[in-house]
Amino acid sequence: MIMNRESTPAAVVKLQGTIQAVSRMNFYLWMYVAQEGEFEDAMEFVRTMQREPSPFEEMLGINPWEVAAGYTPPPDDF
């Protein structure tokens, strides 16, 4: 869904730009991997690791499968 930038909150516009930038970097990274002849090995690595949380997810307590399912964990009490 594309939103009109004039009526979109700045945080949403920033998030959209961030997602676009990450998607672009991901695309060109994979094109580089393919160009270097490592695409199949890289795909196998991704398939093996895709269910493992990244170090950043662990540090932040984010579970991408819960996020995708719409689950929001209760906030931590500090």
PyMOL Python script that loads the backbone (N, CA, C, O; Angstrom):
from pymol import cmd

cmd.read_pdbstr("""\
ATOM      1  N   MET A   1       0.826  -1.172   0.000  1.00  0.00           N
ATOM      2  CA  MET A   1       0.000   0.000   0.000  1.00  0.00           C
ATOM      3  C   MET A   1       0.874   1.240   0.000  1.00  0.00           C
ATOM      4  O   MET A   1       1.689   1.421   0.904  1.00  0.00           O
ATOM      5  N   ILE A   2       0.719   2.087  -0.986  1.00  0.00           N
ATOM      6  CA  ILE A   2       1.480   3.326  -1.090  1.00  0.00           C
ATOM      7  C   ILE A   2       0.634   4.446  -0.513  1.00  0.00           C
ATOM      8  O   ILE A   2      -0.538   4.600  -0.858  1.00  0.00           O
ATOM      9  N   MET A   3       1.239   5.219   0.365  1.00  0.00           N
ATOM     10  CA  MET A   3       0.511   6.290   1.030  1.00  0.00           C
ATOM     11  C   MET A   3       0.936   7.638   0.457  1.00  0.00           C
ATOM     12  O   MET A   3       2.060   7.790  -0.021  1.00  0.00           O
ATOM     13  N   ASN A   4       0.049   8.597   0.505  1.00  0.00           N
ATOM     14  CA  ASN A   4       0.335   9.959   0.112  1.00  0.00           C
ATOM     15  C   ASN A   4       1.297  10.547   1.140  1.00  0.00           C
ATOM     16  O   ASN A   4       0.973  10.595   2.326  1.00  0.00           O
ATOM     17  N   ARG A   5       2.468  10.991   0.708  1.00  0.00           N
ATOM     18  CA  ARG A   5       3.492  11.472   1.638  1.00  0.00           C
ATOM     19  C   ARG A   5       3.038  12.677   2.448  1.00  0.00           C
ATOM     20  O   ARG A   5       3.473  12.845   3.587  1.00  0.00           O
ATOM     21  N   GLU A   6       2.171  13.522   1.886  1.00  0.00           N
ATOM     22  CA  GLU A   6       1.722  14.709   2.609  1.00  0.00           C
ATOM     23  C   GLU A   6       0.888  14.344   3.838  1.00  0.00           C
ATOM     24  O   GLU A   6       0.916  15.059   4.839  1.00  0.00           O
ATOM     25  N   SER A   7       0.148  13.235   3.768  1.00  0.00           N
ATOM     26  CA  SER A   7      -0.724  12.862   4.882  1.00  0.00           C
ATOM     27  C   SER A   7      -0.152  11.720   5.723  1.00  0.00           C
ATOM     28  O   SER A   7      -0.826  11.208   6.617  1.00  0.00           O
ATOM     29  N   THR A   8       1.078  11.326   5.441  1.00  0.00           N
ATOM     30  CA  THR A   8       1.700  10.209   6.140  1.00  0.00           C
ATOM     31  C   THR A   8       2.598  10.730   7.257  1.00  0.00           C
ATOM     32  O   THR A   8       3.392  11.644   7.033  1.00  0.00           O
ATOM     33  N   PRO A   9       2.485  10.167   8.446  1.00  0.00           N
ATOM     34  CA  PRO A   9       3.377  10.590   9.536  1.00  0.00           C
ATOM     35  C   PRO A   9       4.846  10.396   9.146  1.00  0.00           C
ATOM     36  O   PRO A   9       5.195   9.460   8.426  1.00  0.00           O
ATOM     37  N   ALA A  10       5.689  11.294   9.633  1.00  0.00           N
ATOM     38  CA  ALA A  10       7.113  11.262   9.287  1.00  0.00           C
ATOM     39  C   ALA A  10       7.758   9.922   9.626  1.00  0.00           C
ATOM     40  O   ALA A  10       8.619   9.451   8.884  1.00  0.00           O
ATOM     41  N   ALA A  11       7.356   9.299  10.736  1.00  0.00           N
ATOM     42  CA  ALA A  11       7.944   8.015  11.126  1.00  0.00           C
ATOM     43  C   ALA A  11       7.634   6.933  10.104  1.00  0.00           C
ATOM     44  O   ALA A  11       8.470   6.069   9.840  1.00  0.00           O
ATOM     45  N   VAL A  12       6.434   6.975   9.524  1.00  0.00           N
ATOM     46  CA  VAL A  12       6.056   5.974   8.522  1.00  0.00           C
ATOM     47  C   VAL A  12       6.861   6.193   7.246  1.00  0.00           C
ATOM     48  O   VAL A  12       7.324   5.233   6.629  1.00  0.00           O
ATOM     49  N   VAL A  13       7.030   7.455   6.848  1.00  0.00           N
ATOM     50  CA  VAL A  13       7.821   7.766   5.659  1.00  0.00           C
ATOM     51  C   VAL A  13       9.262   7.312   5.861  1.00  0.00           C
ATOM     52  O   VAL A  13       9.876   6.756   4.950  1.00  0.00           O
ATOM     53  N   LYS A  14       9.803   7.550   7.061  1.00  0.00           N
ATOM     54  CA  LYS A  14      11.167   7.115   7.367  1.00  0.00           C
ATOM     55  C   LYS A  14      11.267   5.590   7.319  1.00  0.00           C
ATOM     56  O   LYS A  14      12.236   5.051   6.785  1.00  0.00           O
ATOM     57  N   LEU A  15      10.276   4.895   7.870  1.00  0.00           N
ATOM     58  CA  LEU A  15      10.270   3.436   7.847  1.00  0.00           C
ATOM     59  C   LEU A  15      10.202   2.916   6.413  1.00  0.00           C
ATOM     60  O   LEU A  15      10.910   1.973   6.057  1.00  0.00           O
ATOM     61  N   GLN A  16       9.359   3.525   5.597  1.00  0.00           N
ATOM     62  CA  GLN A  16       9.262   3.120   4.192  1.00  0.00           C
ATOM     63  C   GLN A  16      10.601   3.295   3.487  1.00  0.00           C
ATOM     64  O   GLN A  16      11.025   2.423   2.729  1.00  0.00           O
ATOM     65  N   GLY A  17      11.266   4.415   3.733  1.00  0.00           N
ATOM     66  CA  GLY A  17      12.575   4.659   3.125  1.00  0.00           C
ATOM     67  C   GLY A  17      13.617   3.666   3.598  1.00  0.00           C
ATOM     68  O   GLY A  17      14.453   3.213   2.817  1.00  0.00           O
ATOM     69  N   THR A  18      13.567   3.327   4.879  1.00  0.00           N
ATOM     70  CA  THR A  18      14.505   2.347   5.432  1.00  0.00           C
ATOM     71  C   THR A  18      14.285   0.973   4.815  1.00  0.00           C
ATOM     72  O   THR A  18      15.242   0.292   4.449  1.00  0.00           O
ATOM     73  N   ILE A  19      13.030   0.568   4.700  1.00  0.00           N
ATOM     74  CA  ILE A  19      12.716  -0.728   4.085  1.00  0.00           C
ATOM     75  C   ILE A  19      13.175  -0.750   2.636  1.00  0.00           C
ATOM     76  O   ILE A  19      13.727  -1.749   2.174  1.00  0.00           O
ATOM     77  N   GLN A  20      12.952   0.341   1.917  1.00  0.00           N
ATOM     78  CA  GLN A  20      13.392   0.421   0.522  1.00  0.00           C
ATOM     79  C   GLN A  20      14.914   0.316   0.434  1.00  0.00           C
ATOM     80  O   GLN A  20      15.433  -0.397  -0.426  1.00  0.00           O
ATOM     81  N   ALA A  21      15.635   1.016   1.312  1.00  0.00           N
ATOM     82  CA  ALA A  21      17.097   0.975   1.289  1.00  0.00           C
ATOM     83  C   ALA A  21      17.621  -0.418   1.611  1.00  0.00           C
ATOM     84  O   ALA A  21      18.540  -0.903   0.952  1.00  0.00           O
ATOM     85  N   VAL A  22      17.043  -1.064   2.619  1.00  0.00           N
ATOM     86  CA  VAL A  22      17.476  -2.419   2.981  1.00  0.00           C
ATOM     87  C   VAL A  22      17.170  -3.394   1.844  1.00  0.00           C
ATOM     88  O   VAL A  22      17.984  -4.264   1.535  1.00  0.00           O
ATOM     89  N   SER A  23      16.016  -3.253   1.231  1.00  0.00           N
ATOM     90  CA  SER A  23      15.653  -4.122   0.099  1.00  0.00           C
ATOM     91  C   SER A  23      16.627  -3.939  -1.060  1.00  0.00           C
ATOM     92  O   SER A  23      17.037  -4.913  -1.691  1.00  0.00           O
ATOM     93  N   ARG A  24      16.994  -2.704  -1.338  1.00  0.00           N
ATOM     94  CA  ARG A  24      17.943  -2.431  -2.426  1.00  0.00           C
ATOM     95  C   ARG A  24      19.303  -3.035  -2.099  1.00  0.00           C
ATOM     96  O   ARG A  24      19.924  -3.664  -2.956  1.00  0.00           O
ATOM     97  N   MET A  25      19.777  -2.847  -0.852  1.00  0.00           N
ATOM     98  CA  MET A  25      21.073  -3.419  -0.472  1.00  0.00           C
ATOM     99  C   MET A  25      21.038  -4.940  -0.563  1.00  0.00           C
ATOM    100  O   MET A  25      21.989  -5.558  -1.043  1.00  0.00           O
ATOM    101  N   ASN A  26      19.951  -5.542  -0.107  1.00  0.00           N
ATOM    102  CA  ASN A  26      19.794  -6.989  -0.170  1.00  0.00           C
ATOM    103  C   ASN A  26      19.838  -7.473  -1.616  1.00  0.00           C
ATOM    104  O   ASN A  26      20.504  -8.464  -1.918  1.00  0.00           O
ATOM    105  N   PHE A  27      19.138  -6.788  -2.503  1.00  0.00           N
ATOM    106  CA  PHE A  27      19.127  -7.170  -3.917  1.00  0.00           C
ATOM    107  C   PHE A  27      20.542  -7.146  -4.495  1.00  0.00           C
ATOM    108  O   PHE A  27      20.976  -8.116  -5.117  1.00  0.00           O
ATOM    109  N   TYR A  28      21.265  -6.037  -4.292  1.00  0.00           N
ATOM    110  CA  TYR A  28      22.604  -5.931  -4.874  1.00  0.00           C
ATOM    111  C   TYR A  28      23.603  -6.862  -4.202  1.00  0.00           C
ATOM    112  O   TYR A  28      24.542  -7.330  -4.845  1.00  0.00           O
ATOM    113  N   LEU A  29      23.414  -7.131  -2.932  1.00  0.00           N
ATOM    114  CA  LEU A  29      24.275  -8.109  -2.272  1.00  0.00           C
ATOM    115  C   LEU A  29      24.105  -9.482  -2.909  1.00  0.00           C
ATOM    116  O   LEU A  29      25.090 -10.166  -3.185  1.00  0.00           O
ATOM    117  N   TRP A  30      22.843  -9.892  -3.146  1.00  0.00           N
ATOM    118  CA  TRP A  30      22.596 -11.185  -3.774  1.00  0.00           C
ATOM    119  C   TRP A  30      23.094 -11.218  -5.213  1.00  0.00           C
ATOM    120  O   TRP A  30      23.540 -12.265  -5.683  1.00  0.00           O
ATOM    121  N   MET A  31      23.028 -10.100  -5.918  1.00  0.00           N
ATOM    122  CA  MET A  31      23.556 -10.055  -7.284  1.00  0.00           C
ATOM    123  C   MET A  31      25.071 -10.228  -7.270  1.00  0.00           C
ATOM    124  O   MET A  31      25.635 -10.881  -8.147  1.00  0.00           O
ATOM    125  N   TYR A  32      25.723  -9.644  -6.274  1.00  0.00           N
ATOM    126  CA  TYR A  32      27.166  -9.814  -6.134  1.00  0.00           C
ATOM    127  C   TYR A  32      27.507 -11.270  -5.838  1.00  0.00           C
ATOM    128  O   TYR A  32      28.423 -11.833  -6.439  1.00  0.00           O
ATOM    129  N   VAL A  33      26.772 -11.876  -4.913  1.00  0.00           N
ATOM    130  CA  VAL A  33      27.004 -13.283  -4.559  1.00  0.00           C
ATOM    131  C   VAL A  33      26.844 -14.161  -5.808  1.00  0.00           C
ATOM    132  O   VAL A  33      27.658 -15.051  -6.052  1.00  0.00           O
ATOM    133  N   ALA A  34      25.798 -13.906  -6.590  1.00  0.00           N
ATOM    134  CA  ALA A  34      25.570 -14.691  -7.809  1.00  0.00           C
ATOM    135  C   ALA A  34      26.700 -14.475  -8.809  1.00  0.00           C
ATOM    136  O   ALA A  34      27.162 -15.424  -9.443  1.00  0.00           O
ATOM    137  N   GLN A  35      27.144 -13.234  -8.949  1.00  0.00           N
ATOM    138  CA  GLN A  35      28.223 -12.909  -9.886  1.00  0.00           C
ATOM    139  C   GLN A  35      29.515 -13.619  -9.517  1.00  0.00           C
ATOM    140  O   GLN A  35      30.296 -13.995 -10.392  1.00  0.00           O
ATOM    141  N   GLU A  36      29.737 -13.801  -8.233  1.00  0.00           N
ATOM    142  CA  GLU A  36      30.944 -14.469  -7.758  1.00  0.00           C
ATOM    143  C   GLU A  36      30.841 -15.993  -7.803  1.00  0.00           C
ATOM    144  O   GLU A  36      31.780 -16.693  -7.426  1.00  0.00           O
ATOM    145  N   GLY A  37      29.695 -16.504  -8.266  1.00  0.00           N
ATOM    146  CA  GLY A  37      29.518 -17.948  -8.399  1.00  0.00           C
ATOM    147  C   GLY A  37      29.214 -18.661  -7.092  1.00  0.00           C
ATOM    148  O   GLY A  37      29.395 -19.874  -6.994  1.00  0.00           O
ATOM    149  N   GLU A  38      28.764 -17.937  -6.104  1.00  0.00           N
ATOM    150  CA  GLU A  38      28.507 -18.510  -4.785  1.00  0.00           C
ATOM    151  C   GLU A  38      27.022 -18.559  -4.445  1.00  0.00           C
ATOM    152  O   GLU A  38      26.673 -18.785  -3.286  1.00  0.00           O
ATOM    153  N   PHE A  39      26.143 -18.354  -5.415  1.00  0.00           N
ATOM    154  CA  PHE A  39      24.720 -18.234  -5.147  1.00  0.00           C
ATOM    155  C   PHE A  39      24.150 -19.484  -4.487  1.00  0.00           C
ATOM    156  O   PHE A  39      23.435 -19.374  -3.491  1.00  0.00           O
ATOM    157  N   GLU A  40      24.447 -20.661  -5.013  1.00  0.00           N
ATOM    158  CA  GLU A  40      23.892 -21.902  -4.455  1.00  0.00           C
ATOM    159  C   GLU A  40      24.380 -22.151  -3.031  1.00  0.00           C
ATOM    160  O   GLU A  40      23.596 -22.542  -2.166  1.00  0.00           O
ATOM    161  N   ASP A  41      25.668 -21.927  -2.784  1.00  0.00           N
ATOM    162  CA  ASP A  41      26.193 -22.101  -1.427  1.00  0.00           C
ATOM    163  C   ASP A  41      25.543 -21.094  -0.472  1.00  0.00           C
ATOM    164  O   ASP A  41      25.196 -21.438   0.658  1.00  0.00           O
ATOM    165  N   ALA A  42      25.384 -19.855  -0.932  1.00  0.00           N
ATOM    166  CA  ALA A  42      24.763 -18.832  -0.092  1.00  0.00           C
ATOM    167  C   ALA A  42      23.303 -19.173   0.191  1.00  0.00           C
ATOM    168  O   ALA A  42      22.840 -18.998   1.318  1.00  0.00           O
ATOM    169  N   MET A  43      22.578 -19.653  -0.803  1.00  0.00           N
ATOM    170  CA  MET A  43      21.176 -20.027  -0.603  1.00  0.00           C
ATOM    171  C   MET A  43      21.068 -21.172   0.398  1.00  0.00           C
ATOM    172  O   MET A  43      20.168 -21.172   1.238  1.00  0.00           O
ATOM    173  N   GLU A  44      21.955 -22.129   0.322  1.00  0.00           N
ATOM    174  CA  GLU A  44      21.945 -23.237   1.273  1.00  0.00           C
ATOM    175  C   GLU A  44      22.213 -22.729   2.689  1.00  0.00           C
ATOM    176  O   GLU A  44      21.575 -23.168   3.645  1.00  0.00           O
ATOM    177  N   PHE A  45      23.161 -21.800   2.814  1.00  0.00           N
ATOM    178  CA  PHE A  45      23.456 -21.204   4.111  1.00  0.00           C
ATOM    179  C   PHE A  45      22.229 -20.476   4.666  1.00  0.00           C
ATOM    180  O   PHE A  45      21.904 -20.615   5.846  1.00  0.00           O
ATOM    181  N   VAL A  46      21.552 -19.705   3.823  1.00  0.00           N
ATOM    182  CA  VAL A  46      20.358 -18.970   4.251  1.00  0.00           C
ATOM    183  C   VAL A  46      19.265 -19.950   4.670  1.00  0.00           C
ATOM    184  O   VAL A  46      18.624 -19.755   5.703  1.00  0.00           O
ATOM    185  N   ARG A  47      19.046 -21.002   3.877  1.00  0.00           N
ATOM    186  CA  ARG A  47      18.024 -21.992   4.237  1.00  0.00           C
ATOM    187  C   ARG A  47      18.334 -22.634   5.584  1.00  0.00           C
ATOM    188  O   ARG A  47      17.427 -22.902   6.372  1.00  0.00           O
ATOM    189  N   THR A  48      19.601 -22.878   5.845  1.00  0.00           N
ATOM    190  CA  THR A  48      20.009 -23.488   7.102  1.00  0.00           C
ATOM    191  C   THR A  48      19.812 -22.533   8.277  1.00  0.00           C
ATOM    192  O   THR A  48      19.411 -22.956   9.361  1.00  0.00           O
ATOM    193  N   MET A  49      20.089 -21.263   8.069  1.00  0.00           N
ATOM    194  CA  MET A  49      20.104 -20.291   9.159  1.00  0.00           C
ATOM    195  C   MET A  49      18.824 -19.470   9.304  1.00  0.00           C
ATOM    196  O   MET A  49      18.689 -18.723  10.273  1.00  0.00           O
ATOM    197  N   GLN A  50      17.888 -19.587   8.372  1.00  0.00           N
ATOM    198  CA  GLN A  50      16.750 -18.664   8.369  1.00  0.00           C
ATOM    199  C   GLN A  50      15.863 -18.739   9.606  1.00  0.00           C
ATOM    200  O   GLN A  50      15.165 -17.773   9.912  1.00  0.00           O
ATOM    201  N   ARG A  51      15.870 -19.826  10.304  1.00  0.00           N
ATOM    202  CA  ARG A  51      15.053 -19.929  11.524  1.00  0.00           C
ATOM    203  C   ARG A  51      15.837 -19.556  12.787  1.00  0.00           C
ATOM    204  O   ARG A  51      15.271 -19.506  13.878  1.00  0.00           O
ATOM    205  N   GLU A  52      17.124 -19.298  12.637  1.00  0.00           N
ATOM    206  CA  GLU A  52      17.956 -18.901  13.773  1.00  0.00           C
ATOM    207  C   GLU A  52      17.893 -17.383  13.930  1.00  0.00           C
ATOM    208  O   GLU A  52      18.082 -16.660  12.951  1.00  0.00           O
ATOM    209  N   PRO A  53      17.634 -16.891  15.127  1.00  0.00           N
ATOM    210  CA  PRO A  53      17.620 -15.440  15.305  1.00  0.00           C
ATOM    211  C   PRO A  53      19.017 -14.856  15.113  1.00  0.00           C
ATOM    212  O   PRO A  53      20.024 -15.467  15.473  1.00  0.00           O
ATOM    213  N   SER A  54      19.047 -13.665  14.538  1.00  0.00           N
ATOM    214  CA  SER A  54      20.331 -12.973  14.396  1.00  0.00           C
ATOM    215  C   SER A  54      20.749 -12.452  15.766  1.00  0.00           C
ATOM    216  O   SER A  54      19.921 -12.370  16.673  1.00  0.00           O
ATOM    217  N   PRO A  55      22.013 -12.103  15.925  1.00  0.00           N
ATOM    218  CA  PRO A  55      22.445 -11.549  17.217  1.00  0.00           C
ATOM    219  C   PRO A  55      21.637 -10.311  17.612  1.00  0.00           C
ATOM    220  O   PRO A  55      21.371 -10.102  18.796  1.00  0.00           O
ATOM    221  N   PHE A  56      21.248  -9.496  16.645  1.00  0.00           N
ATOM    222  CA  PHE A  56      20.480  -8.288  16.945  1.00  0.00           C
ATOM    223  C   PHE A  56      19.084  -8.630  17.464  1.00  0.00           C
ATOM    224  O   PHE A  56      18.582  -7.984  18.384  1.00  0.00           O
ATOM    225  N   GLU A  57      18.465  -9.642  16.874  1.00  0.00           N
ATOM    226  CA  GLU A  57      17.142 -10.073  17.341  1.00  0.00           C
ATOM    227  C   GLU A  57      17.222 -10.573  18.773  1.00  0.00           C
ATOM    228  O   GLU A  57      16.353 -10.270  19.590  1.00  0.00           O
ATOM    229  N   GLU A  58      18.253 -11.331  19.077  1.00  0.00           N
ATOM    230  CA  GLU A  58      18.421 -11.834  20.435  1.00  0.00           C
ATOM    231  C   GLU A  58      18.643 -10.697  21.421  1.00  0.00           C
ATOM    232  O   GLU A  58      18.073 -10.700  22.512  1.00  0.00           O
ATOM    233  N   MET A  59      19.482  -9.713  21.039  1.00  0.00           N
ATOM    234  CA  MET A  59      19.745  -8.587  21.929  1.00  0.00           C
ATOM    235  C   MET A  59      18.477  -7.781  22.198  1.00  0.00           C
ATOM    236  O   MET A  59      18.258  -7.314  23.316  1.00  0.00           O
ATOM    237  N   LEU A  60      17.650  -7.622  21.177  1.00  0.00           N
ATOM    238  CA  LEU A  60      16.433  -6.823  21.295  1.00  0.00           C
ATOM    239  C   LEU A  60      15.233  -7.632  21.760  1.00  0.00           C
ATOM    240  O   LEU A  60      14.186  -7.066  22.071  1.00  0.00           O
ATOM    241  N   GLY A  61      15.376  -8.951  21.809  1.00  0.00           N
ATOM    242  CA  GLY A  61      14.265  -9.797  22.222  1.00  0.00           C
ATOM    243  C   GLY A  61      13.175  -9.895  21.167  1.00  0.00           C
ATOM    244  O   GLY A  61      11.996 -10.031  21.491  1.00  0.00           O
ATOM    245  N   ILE A  62      13.577  -9.824  19.901  1.00  0.00           N
ATOM    246  CA  ILE A  62      12.618  -9.865  18.792  1.00  0.00           C
ATOM    247  C   ILE A  62      12.586 -11.269  18.213  1.00  0.00           C
ATOM    248  O   ILE A  62      13.632 -11.861  17.945  1.00  0.00           O
ATOM    249  N   ASN A  63      11.395 -11.796  18.021  1.00  0.00           N
ATOM    250  CA  ASN A  63      11.209 -13.070  17.339  1.00  0.00           C
ATOM    251  C   ASN A  63      10.450 -12.763  16.040  1.00  0.00           C
ATOM    252  O   ASN A  63       9.263 -12.443  16.094  1.00  0.00           O
ATOM    253  N   PRO A  64      11.110 -12.854  14.874  1.00  0.00           N
ATOM    254  CA  PRO A  64      10.455 -12.465  13.623  1.00  0.00           C
ATOM    255  C   PRO A  64       9.211 -13.291  13.310  1.00  0.00           C
ATOM    256  O   PRO A  64       8.309 -12.808  12.626  1.00  0.00           O
ATOM    257  N   TRP A  65       9.152 -14.514  13.794  1.00  0.00           N
ATOM    258  CA  TRP A  65       7.975 -15.337  13.509  1.00  0.00           C
ATOM    259  C   TRP A  65       6.778 -14.845  14.311  1.00  0.00           C
ATOM    260  O   TRP A  65       5.642 -14.916  13.841  1.00  0.00           O
ATOM    261  N   GLU A  66       7.029 -14.344  15.524  1.00  0.00           N
ATOM    262  CA  GLU A  66       5.938 -13.767  16.307  1.00  0.00           C
ATOM    263  C   GLU A  66       5.493 -12.430  15.710  1.00  0.00           C
ATOM    264  O   GLU A  66       4.301 -12.124  15.693  1.00  0.00           O
ATOM    265  N   VAL A  67       6.438 -11.644  15.227  1.00  0.00           N
ATOM    266  CA  VAL A  67       6.105 -10.364  14.595  1.00  0.00           C
ATOM    267  C   VAL A  67       5.241 -10.606  13.375  1.00  0.00           C
ATOM    268  O   VAL A  67       4.231  -9.928  13.187  1.00  0.00           O
ATOM    269  N   ALA A  68       5.626 -11.572  12.536  1.00  0.00           N
ATOM    270  CA  ALA A  68       4.863 -11.875  11.327  1.00  0.00           C
ATOM    271  C   ALA A  68       3.457 -12.358  11.651  1.00  0.00           C
ATOM    272  O   ALA A  68       2.525 -12.129  10.880  1.00  0.00           O
ATOM    273  N   ALA A  69       3.302 -13.028  12.792  1.00  0.00           N
ATOM    274  CA  ALA A  69       1.989 -13.540  13.195  1.00  0.00           C
ATOM    275  C   ALA A  69       1.157 -12.491  13.919  1.00  0.00           C
ATOM    276  O   ALA A  69       0.004 -12.746  14.266  1.00  0.00           O
ATOM    277  N   GLY A  70       1.735 -11.305  14.149  1.00  0.00           N
ATOM    278  CA  GLY A  70       1.005 -10.236  14.805  1.00  0.00           C
ATOM    279  C   GLY A  70       1.057 -10.275  16.312  1.00  0.00           C
ATOM    280  O   GLY A  70       0.318  -9.543  16.971  1.00  0.00           O
ATOM    281  N   TYR A  71       1.911 -11.109  16.879  1.00  0.00           N
ATOM    282  CA  TYR A  71       2.040 -11.206  18.333  1.00  0.00           C
ATOM    283  C   TYR A  71       2.940 -10.082  18.840  1.00  0.00           C
ATOM    284  O   TYR A  71       4.031  -9.875  18.308  1.00  0.00           O
ATOM    285  N   THR A  72       2.507  -9.382  19.825  1.00  0.00           N
ATOM    286  CA  THR A  72       3.317  -8.352  20.451  1.00  0.00           C
ATOM    287  C   THR A  72       3.565  -8.751  21.894  1.00  0.00           C
ATOM    288  O   THR A  72       2.627  -8.774  22.691  1.00  0.00           O
ATOM    289  N   PRO A  73       4.802  -9.065  22.251  1.00  0.00           N
ATOM    290  CA  PRO A  73       5.077  -9.473  23.626  1.00  0.00           C
ATOM    291  C   PRO A  73       4.891  -8.302  24.571  1.00  0.00           C
ATOM    292  O   PRO A  73       5.062  -7.150  24.172  1.00  0.00           O
ATOM    293  N   PRO A  74       4.542  -8.584  25.825  1.00  0.00           N
ATOM    294  CA  PRO A  74       4.399  -7.495  26.785  1.00  0.00           C
ATOM    295  C   PRO A  74       5.738  -6.802  26.997  1.00  0.00           C
ATOM    296  O   PRO A  74       6.781  -7.451  26.918  1.00  0.00           O
ATOM    297  N   PRO A  75       5.730  -5.488  27.265  1.00  0.00           N
ATOM    298  CA  PRO A  75       6.998  -4.773  27.472  1.00  0.00           C
ATOM    299  C   PRO A  75       7.685  -5.254  28.746  1.00  0.00           C
ATOM    300  O   PRO A  75       7.038  -5.656  29.713  1.00  0.00           O
ATOM    301  N   ASP A  76       9.012  -5.199  28.719  1.00  0.00           N
ATOM    302  CA  ASP A  76       9.788  -5.544  29.916  1.00  0.00           C
ATOM    303  C   ASP A  76       9.647  -4.438  30.941  1.00  0.00           C
ATOM    304  O   ASP A  76       9.594  -3.259  30.593  1.00  0.00           O
ATOM    305  N   ASP A  77       9.588  -4.815  32.185  1.00  0.00           N
ATOM    306  CA  ASP A  77       9.602  -3.831  33.271  1.00  0.00           C
ATOM    307  C   ASP A  77      11.044  -3.637  33.700  1.00  0.00           C
ATOM    308  O   ASP A  77      11.684  -4.564  34.196  1.00  0.00           O
ATOM    309  N   PHE A  78      11.545  -2.446  33.510  1.00  0.00           N
ATOM    310  CA  PHE A  78      12.945  -2.173  33.865  1.00  0.00           C
ATOM    311  C   PHE A  78      13.023  -1.590  35.231  1.00  0.00           C
ATOM    312  O   PHE A  78      14.116  -1.291  35.713  1.00  0.00           O
TER     313      PHE A  78
END
""", "prot")
cmd.dss("prot")
cmd.show_as("cartoon", "prot")
cmd.util.cbc("prot")
cmd.orient("prot")
